[in-house]
Amino acid sequence: MRTLFFCFLLIQISTTLIAQQANVLLTGTILNDSIGEVILEINKRYINNTVEEYNAYLNSTKNFGIACRVEIPQLVTLRYGEKSCQLFLEPNDSLHVEFNSQTFPEKIKFGQRAKDNNSLWQNYTKQFPKDLIIFNYRQYRKGMHYYKIHQDLDKLMYKTAPTDFVQLLETERKQKESMYLLFNEDPSKHLTDEFKTFIQTEFNYDHWLKLLTYGDVYQGRHRLDTSFLSFLDSALILNDLSLGNENYRDFITAFVHYRCRYQSNTKESIYIQLYNYSKYYLDGRTKYFTMAQFLATALRKENPVAILPIYEDFIKENPYYELDKIVLDPFQKANQFTAGTAAPNFALKNAQGETVQLSQLKGKVVYLDFWASWCRPCMQKIDALQALKARFKDKNVVFLHVSLDRSQENWIKTLDEKKFTGQQLFFDPMRSQITTDYEVLSVPKFFLITKKGNFAFTPSSLDSKELELALLKLLQN
């Protein structure tokens, strides 16, 4: 969702026009501005499966204003050019930011109601930074759950004995808590109750999630018995105001997976077990959020007919209507890739830095391929396509190759060496969710898209002759 807000000196005037929908006002001043625009992103996937995006242009005095809506206290992302920072906002909040374009995001001045909340959060993230690059994380599967562990923490977990690891985590948690308490005890500072809940959730659930990950993933290596995870009996403190915190959501999900894995009932689908455990052992909005997450996964992984009973149960029982969208989207997508259904639009940069959108290619048949330079079958497949591309050179066929390389430099280097033809696009996980929309869990993977922008029947094999016949057929329609 993109909304443009033009800023004037009296920002309050513009905000009254949208007061019925907006409950948060973010204003700002940028010194030495050279871009003229900021973007605010609010990730609401955990609420309604959307990411809201607001653009604001700076006025002649380099001020901007954004009126937006926040349902649950959470972090949002403010982007200025290629740089960004996280801010904390809660319902009925107001925040003013002031920064120099040369020193953003390292130095930001805060004002208005959320001033102290964000001052502490900025200091907290400087002292305890979180790596936002997803490629620096490893995944370990236990049952049907994937633990996401930063590569540095993974090495530490691997080599550190249980007693020492517990002590390291407790020391870290106390450092974080001490920073919070010291700031909170300053009489000149005022933290809101919602932010106090948020930051305590941040370090407590981070602590518990790391303990659970260590005890579950490295149980065999460190010969842990079930007593190591006995803290789980008292750690789960449900608080709906904490739903906006990623650590809270990740812990709840991992907790339910762990509990269900050791239940005796093996006849039911694991997703139905997860759904029912959440239904009977959790409470409030957290309960329905968790039920929605497991139901949405079930709809993507299982036969929708088998999942229909719990889908109907959720739709009837869920009092938080905004959560419906989390399950409605995958329910609709259960047959998303069936021939004749619309292919999701996307916008990615090509090797020349130009933006390519699927919606702009209507009237052409599109071959959409996902690959990576480290994937040998992918490279062989693209090599094999070179001759086929030449045969379709003057026809209405576009070959799009989306690289999932972790490094843009490796991608460019590969293109220079291999001289691949077709439109070469790069996937930036911070800017696009194409891998989610197309459910790309591994490579190589490809789709055929008709002139009308719909999915076409895609050959199951990589045989170039079969692909050529499919493309010729699509050109005739």
C-alpha positions as CSV (number, residue, x, y, z in Angstrom):
1,M,0.0,0.0,0.0
2,R,1.6,3.3,-1.1
3,T,0.2,6.6,0.1
4,L,1.7,10.0,-0.8
5,F,1.8,12.7,1.8
6,F,2.8,16.2,0.8
7,C,4.2,18.1,3.7
8,F,3.6,21.7,4.7
9,L,4.8,23.7,7.7
10,L,1.5,23.1,9.4
11,I,1.5,19.4,9.3
12,Q,-1.4,19.1,11.6
13,I,-3.7,20.5,8.9
14,S,-3.0,17.5,6.5
15,T,-3.3,14.9,9.2
16,T,-6.8,16.0,10.2
17,L,-8.0,14.9,6.7
18,I,-7.1,11.3,7.5
19,A,-7.7,11.3,11.2
20,Q,-10.4,8.6,11.0
21,Q,-7.9,6.0,9.8
22,A,-4.5,7.2,11.1
23,N,-3.6,7.0,14.8
24,V,0.1,7.8,14.6
25,L,2.0,10.9,13.3
26,L,5.6,10.7,12.3
27,T,7.3,14.0,11.4
28,G,10.9,14.8,10.5
29,T,13.5,17.3,9.5
30,I,16.5,16.3,7.3
31,L,19.6,18.4,7.1
32,N,21.7,18.4,3.9
33,D,19.0,16.5,2.1
34,S,19.9,15.3,-1.4
35,I,17.0,12.8,-2.1
36,G,13.8,14.7,-1.2
37,E,11.9,11.7,0.0
38,V,11.5,9.2,2.8
39,I,9.6,5.9,3.0
40,L,8.0,4.3,6.0
41,E,7.4,0.6,6.0
42,I,5.1,-1.1,8.5
43,N,5.3,-4.9,8.4
44,K,1.9,-6.2,9.3
45,R,2.3,-9.7,7.9
46,Y,1.7,-11.1,11.4
47,I,-1.6,-9.2,11.6
48,N,-3.1,-9.2,8.1
49,N,-0.4,-10.5,5.7
50,T,0.5,-7.1,4.4
51,V,3.3,-4.6,4.4
52,E,2.1,-1.0,4.4
53,E,4.4,1.6,2.7
54,Y,4.1,5.4,3.0
55,N,6.0,7.9,0.9
56,A,6.6,11.4,2.1
57,Y,8.2,14.2,0.1
58,L,10.2,16.9,1.8
59,N,8.9,20.5,1.5
60,S,11.0,23.6,0.9
61,T,12.1,23.7,4.6
62,K,13.2,20.0,4.5
63,N,10.3,18.8,6.7
64,F,8.1,15.8,6.1
65,G,5.1,14.3,7.8
66,I,3.4,10.8,7.6
67,A,0.1,9.9,9.2
68,C,-0.3,6.1,9.5
69,R,-2.0,3.4,11.5
70,V,-0.5,1.1,14.0
71,E,-2.7,-1.5,15.7
72,I,-0.1,-3.1,18.0
73,P,3.1,-1.6,19.4
74,Q,5.9,-2.6,17.0
75,L,9.0,-1.7,15.1
76,V,8.7,0.1,11.8
77,T,11.4,0.9,9.2
78,L,12.2,4.4,8.0
79,R,14.1,4.4,4.7
80,Y,16.1,7.3,3.3
81,G,17.7,6.4,0.0
82,E,19.6,3.1,0.5
83,K,19.9,3.7,4.3
84,S,17.3,2.7,6.9
85,C,16.6,2.6,10.7
86,Q,14.1,0.9,12.9
87,L,11.7,3.0,15.0
88,F,9.2,2.0,17.7
89,L,5.6,3.2,17.3
90,E,2.5,2.3,19.2
91,P,-1.2,3.3,18.8
92,N,-1.9,7.1,19.3
93,D,1.8,7.9,19.1
94,S,3.7,10.9,17.8
95,L,7.4,11.0,16.9
96,H,9.6,13.7,15.4
97,V,13.0,12.7,13.9
98,E,15.8,15.0,12.9
99,F,19.0,13.8,11.2
100,N,21.8,14.8,8.9
101,S,21.7,12.9,5.6
102,Q,25.5,12.3,6.0
103,T,25.2,10.7,9.5
104,F,21.9,8.8,9.1
105,P,21.1,6.3,10.6
106,E,23.9,6.5,13.2
107,K,22.8,9.8,14.6
108,I,19.1,10.7,15.1
109,K,17.5,13.2,17.4
110,F,14.0,12.4,18.6
111,G,11.1,14.5,19.9
112,Q,7.4,14.3,20.8
113,R,5.7,11.6,22.8
114,A,7.8,8.6,21.5
115,K,11.1,10.5,22.1
116,D,12.5,8.5,25.0
117,N,11.2,5.2,23.7
118,N,13.2,5.6,20.6
119,S,16.2,7.1,22.3
120,L,16.5,4.0,24.4
121,W,15.8,1.7,21.4
122,Q,18.5,3.4,19.3
123,N,21.1,3.0,22.1
124,Y,19.9,-0.6,22.7
125,T,20.4,-1.6,19.1
126,K,23.8,0.0,19.0
127,Q,25.0,-2.0,22.0
128,F,23.2,-5.2,21.0
129,P,23.0,-5.0,17.2
130,K,20.9,-7.5,15.2
131,D,22.1,-8.7,11.8
132,L,19.3,-8.1,9.3
133,I,21.0,-9.9,6.4
134,I,19.0,-13.2,6.1
135,F,21.9,-14.9,4.3
136,N,23.9,-14.8,7.5
137,Y,21.5,-17.2,9.2
138,R,21.4,-20.9,9.1
139,Q,18.3,-23.1,9.3
140,Y,17.9,-26.3,11.2
141,R,14.8,-28.5,10.9
142,K,13.4,-30.3,13.9
143,G,10.2,-32.0,13.1
144,M,8.3,-29.5,10.9
145,H,9.9,-26.5,12.5
146,Y,12.9,-24.6,11.1
147,Y,15.1,-22.8,13.7
148,K,16.8,-19.7,12.3
149,I,20.3,-19.2,13.9
150,H,22.8,-16.6,13.1
151,Q,26.0,-18.2,11.8
152,D,28.1,-16.7,14.7
153,L,25.6,-18.0,17.3
154,D,25.5,-21.3,15.6
155,K,29.3,-21.8,16.0
156,L,29.0,-20.8,19.7
157,M,26.2,-23.2,20.3
158,Y,28.1,-26.0,18.6
159,K,31.3,-25.6,20.7
160,T,30.0,-24.4,24.1
161,A,29.1,-26.8,26.9
162,P,25.5,-26.5,28.4
163,T,26.5,-24.9,31.7
164,D,28.8,-22.3,30.0
165,F,26.2,-21.5,27.4
166,V,23.4,-20.9,30.0
167,Q,25.8,-18.6,31.9
168,L,26.7,-16.7,28.7
169,L,23.0,-16.1,27.9
170,E,22.2,-15.1,31.4
171,T,25.0,-12.6,31.4
172,E,23.8,-11.1,28.1
173,R,20.2,-10.9,29.4
174,K,21.3,-9.1,32.6
175,Q,23.3,-6.6,30.5
176,K,20.3,-5.8,28.4
177,E,18.0,-5.6,31.5
178,S,20.5,-3.3,33.3
179,M,20.6,-1.0,30.4
180,Y,16.8,-0.8,30.4
181,L,16.5,-0.3,34.1
182,L,19.2,2.4,34.2
183,F,17.4,4.4,31.6
184,N,14.0,3.9,33.2
185,E,15.2,5.1,36.6
186,D,16.3,8.4,35.1
187,P,13.6,10.9,36.4
188,S,14.1,13.0,33.2
189,K,13.1,10.1,31.0
190,H,9.6,8.8,30.4
191,L,9.1,5.4,28.8
192,T,5.5,4.4,28.0
193,D,4.1,1.2,29.5
194,E,3.8,-0.3,26.0
195,F,7.4,0.2,25.3
196,K,8.4,-1.2,28.7
197,T,6.5,-4.3,27.7
198,F,8.1,-4.4,24.3
199,I,11.7,-4.1,25.4
200,Q,11.4,-6.6,28.2
201,T,9.8,-8.9,25.7
202,E,12.8,-8.3,23.4
203,F,15.5,-9.5,25.8
204,N,13.5,-12.1,27.8
205,Y,12.1,-13.9,24.7
206,D,15.4,-13.6,22.9
207,H,17.0,-15.4,25.9
208,W,14.3,-18.1,26.0
209,L,14.4,-18.6,22.2
210,K,18.1,-19.1,22.3
211,L,17.8,-21.6,25.1
212,L,15.1,-23.5,23.3
213,T,17.1,-23.6,20.1
214,Y,20.2,-24.8,21.8
215,G,18.3,-27.5,23.8
216,D,16.4,-28.7,20.7
217,V,18.9,-28.4,17.9
218,Y,22.0,-29.5,19.9
219,Q,20.3,-32.0,22.2
220,G,22.3,-34.9,20.7
221,R,25.7,-33.2,20.5
222,H,25.7,-32.0,24.1
223,R,23.7,-35.1,25.4
224,L,21.0,-33.0,27.0
225,D,18.1,-34.6,28.8
226,T,14.6,-33.1,29.0
227,S,15.5,-31.2,32.2
228,F,17.5,-28.7,30.2
229,L,14.3,-27.3,28.8
230,S,12.3,-27.5,32.0
231,F,12.3,-23.7,31.9
232,L,9.5,-24.0,29.3
233,D,7.1,-24.9,32.0
234,S,7.2,-21.3,33.3
235,A,8.6,-19.2,30.5
236,L,5.4,-18.9,28.4
237,I,3.9,-15.6,29.6
238,L,1.2,-14.6,27.1
239,N,0.8,-10.9,26.5
240,D,-1.1,-9.8,23.4
241,L,0.8,-6.4,23.5
242,S,3.9,-8.4,22.8
243,L,2.7,-9.7,19.4
244,G,4.4,-6.9,17.6
245,N,7.8,-8.3,18.8
246,E,9.4,-10.8,16.5
247,N,11.2,-12.6,19.3
248,Y,7.8,-13.2,21.0
249,R,6.2,-14.6,17.8
250,D,9.2,-16.8,17.0
251,F,9.3,-18.2,20.5
252,I,5.6,-19.0,20.6
253,T,5.8,-20.8,17.3
254,A,8.9,-22.8,18.3
255,F,7.4,-23.6,21.7
256,V,4.2,-25.1,20.2
257,H,6.2,-27.1,17.7
258,Y,8.3,-28.5,20.4
259,R,5.4,-29.5,22.6
260,C,3.5,-31.1,19.8
261,R,6.4,-33.2,18.6
262,Y,6.3,-35.2,21.8
263,Q,2.5,-35.8,21.8
264,S,1.4,-39.4,21.4
265,N,-1.1,-38.7,18.7
266,T,0.6,-39.5,15.4
267,K,-2.5,-40.1,13.2
268,E,-3.5,-36.5,12.8
269,S,-1.7,-34.2,10.5
270,I,1.0,-32.3,12.4
271,Y,-0.5,-29.0,11.3
272,I,-3.9,-30.0,12.8
273,Q,-2.0,-31.0,16.0
274,L,-0.3,-27.6,16.1
275,Y,-3.6,-25.8,15.4
276,N,-5.4,-27.7,18.2
277,Y,-2.6,-27.2,20.7
278,S,-2.7,-23.5,20.1
279,K,-6.5,-23.5,20.4
280,Y,-6.6,-25.3,23.7
281,Y,-3.4,-24.1,25.5
282,L,-2.9,-20.5,24.4
283,D,-5.1,-17.5,25.1
284,G,-6.2,-14.1,23.7
285,R,-5.0,-12.6,20.4
286,T,-1.8,-14.7,20.7
287,K,-3.9,-17.8,20.5
288,Y,-5.6,-16.8,17.3
289,F,-2.5,-15.4,15.7
290,T,-0.7,-18.8,16.3
291,M,-3.7,-20.8,15.0
292,A,-3.7,-18.6,11.9
293,Q,0.0,-19.2,11.3
294,F,-0.3,-23.0,11.5
295,L,-3.5,-23.0,9.4
296,A,-1.9,-20.9,6.7
297,T,1.1,-23.3,6.6
298,A,-1.3,-26.3,6.4
299,L,-3.1,-24.7,3.5
300,R,0.2,-24.3,1.6
301,K,1.5,-27.8,2.5
302,E,-1.4,-30.1,2.8
303,N,-4.4,-31.1,0.7
304,P,-6.9,-28.3,1.3
305,V,-9.8,-30.7,1.6
306,A,-8.1,-32.3,4.6
307,I,-7.6,-28.9,6.2
308,L,-11.1,-27.7,5.6
309,P,-12.5,-28.6,9.0
310,I,-10.0,-26.4,10.9
311,Y,-10.3,-23.7,8.3
312,E,-14.0,-23.5,8.9
313,D,-13.4,-23.7,12.7
314,F,-11.1,-20.7,12.5
315,I,-13.4,-18.6,10.4
316,K,-16.2,-19.2,12.8
317,E,-14.3,-18.8,16.1
318,N,-11.8,-16.0,15.4
319,P,-12.9,-12.7,16.9
320,Y,-9.9,-10.8,15.5
321,Y,-11.2,-10.2,12.0
322,E,-8.0,-8.7,10.6
323,L,-6.3,-12.1,11.2
324,D,-8.7,-13.7,8.7
325,K,-6.5,-12.4,5.8
326,I,-3.6,-14.6,7.1
327,V,-5.6,-17.7,6.2
328,L,-7.8,-16.3,3.4
329,D,-4.7,-15.6,1.2
330,P,-3.3,-19.1,1.3
331,F,-6.8,-20.6,1.1
332,Q,-7.2,-18.7,-2.2
333,K,-3.7,-19.7,-3.3
334,A,-4.3,-23.4,-2.7
335,N,-4.8,-23.5,-6.5
336,Q,-2.8,-20.4,-7.2
337,F,-0.4,-22.1,-9.7
338,T,-3.2,-23.8,-11.6
339,A,-3.2,-22.9,-15.3
340,G,-5.4,-19.9,-15.9
341,T,-4.9,-18.2,-12.6
342,A,-3.1,-14.8,-12.4
343,A,0.6,-14.8,-11.8
344,P,1.7,-12.4,-8.9
345,N,3.2,-9.2,-10.1
346,F,6.8,-8.3,-9.1
347,A,9.3,-5.6,-9.7
348,L,13.1,-6.4,-9.8
349,K,16.2,-4.7,-11.0
350,N,18.0,-6.1,-14.1
351,A,21.8,-6.1,-14.6
352,Q,21.6,-2.6,-16.1
353,G,19.9,-1.3,-13.0
354,E,16.5,-0.9,-14.7
355,T,13.3,-2.0,-13.0
356,V,11.4,-4.9,-14.8
357,Q,7.8,-5.5,-13.8
358,L,5.8,-8.6,-14.8
359,S,2.7,-6.4,-15.4
360,Q,4.5,-4.5,-18.1
361,L,5.1,-7.7,-20.1
362,K,1.4,-8.5,-20.9
363,G,1.1,-9.4,-24.6
364,K,4.2,-11.5,-24.4
365,V,4.8,-15.1,-23.3
366,V,7.1,-15.1,-20.2
367,Y,9.5,-17.9,-19.2
368,L,10.3,-17.1,-15.5
369,D,13.3,-19.0,-14.1
370,F,14.8,-18.9,-10.5
371,W,18.4,-19.8,-10.3
372,A,21.7,-19.2,-8.5
373,S,25.4,-19.3,-9.5
374,W,26.2,-21.8,-6.8
375,C,23.5,-24.2,-8.2
376,R,25.2,-26.5,-10.9
377,P,21.8,-27.8,-12.3
378,C,20.7,-24.1,-12.7
379,M,23.8,-23.2,-14.6
380,Q,23.5,-26.2,-16.9
381,K,19.9,-25.4,-17.5
382,I,20.6,-21.8,-18.5
383,D,23.4,-23.0,-20.8
384,A,21.0,-25.4,-22.5
385,L,18.5,-22.7,-23.0
386,Q,20.9,-20.5,-25.0
387,A,20.1,-22.2,-28.3
388,L,16.3,-22.2,-27.6
389,K,16.4,-18.5,-26.9
390,A,18.0,-17.8,-30.3
391,R,15.0,-19.6,-32.0
392,F,12.6,-17.3,-30.2
393,K,14.6,-14.1,-30.6
394,D,12.1,-12.3,-32.9
395,K,9.0,-13.7,-31.3
396,N,6.9,-12.4,-28.4
397,V,8.7,-14.5,-25.7
398,V,10.6,-13.0,-22.8
399,F,13.1,-15.0,-20.8
400,L,13.4,-13.8,-17.2
401,H,16.1,-15.3,-15.0
402,V,15.8,-14.3,-11.3
403,S,19.1,-14.8,-9.4
404,L,18.9,-15.9,-5.7
405,D,22.6,-15.3,-5.2
406,R,23.5,-14.0,-1.8
407,S,26.1,-11.7,-3.3
408,Q,25.3,-9.3,-6.1
409,E,29.0,-9.2,-7.0
410,N,29.0,-13.0,-7.6
411,W,25.9,-12.6,-9.8
412,I,27.5,-9.9,-11.9
413,K,30.7,-11.9,-12.2
414,T,28.8,-15.0,-13.4
415,L,26.9,-13.0,-16.0
416,D,30.2,-11.5,-17.3
417,E,31.8,-14.9,-17.5
418,K,28.9,-16.9,-19.0
419,K,27.4,-14.2,-21.2
420,F,23.9,-15.4,-20.4
421,T,21.2,-13.8,-22.6
422,G,17.6,-12.9,-21.6
423,Q,16.6,-10.5,-18.9
424,Q,18.8,-11.2,-15.9
425,L,17.2,-10.0,-12.6
426,F,18.5,-9.9,-9.0
427,F,16.4,-10.8,-6.0
428,D,16.8,-8.4,-3.1
429,P,15.1,-9.9,0.0
430,M,14.8,-6.5,1.6
431,R,12.8,-5.1,-1.4
432,S,10.8,-8.0,-2.8
433,Q,8.9,-11.0,-1.7
434,I,8.8,-12.8,-5.1
435,T,10.2,-16.1,-3.5
436,T,7.3,-16.1,-1.1
437,D,4.7,-15.3,-3.8
438,Y,6.0,-18.0,-6.1
439,E,6.8,-20.4,-3.2
440,V,10.4,-20.9,-4.3
441,L,11.9,-23.2,-1.7
442,S,14.7,-24.5,-3.9
443,V,16.3,-23.9,-7.3
444,P,16.1,-24.5,-10.2
445,K,12.4,-23.7,-10.5
446,F,10.6,-22.2,-13.5
447,F,7.1,-21.1,-14.6
448,L,5.4,-20.3,-17.9
449,I,3.1,-17.3,-18.0
450,T,0.7,-16.5,-20.8
451,K,0.3,-13.3,-22.8
452,K,-2.6,-12.3,-20.4
453,G,-0.4,-12.7,-17.3
454,N,-1.8,-16.0,-16.2
455,F,0.0,-19.2,-15.3
456,A,0.3,-21.7,-18.1
457,F,0.8,-25.4,-17.9
458,T,4.5,-25.8,-17.1
459,P,6.4,-28.9,-18.3
460,S,7.6,-31.0,-15.4
461,S,10.9,-31.8,-17.1
462,L,13.8,-29.6,-18.1
463,D,13.8,-31.0,-21.7
464,S,14.3,-28.2,-24.1
465,K,12.2,-29.8,-26.8
466,E,9.2,-30.1,-24.5
467,L,9.7,-26.5,-23.4
468,E,9.9,-25.3,-27.0
469,L,6.6,-27.0,-27.9
470,A,5.0,-25.4,-24.9
471,L,6.2,-21.9,-25.8
472,L,5.0,-22.3,-29.4
473,K,1.6,-23.4,-28.3
474,L,1.3,-20.3,-26.0
475,L,2.3,-18.0,-28.8
476,Q,-0.6,-19.3,-30.9
477,N,-3.2,-18.5,-28.1
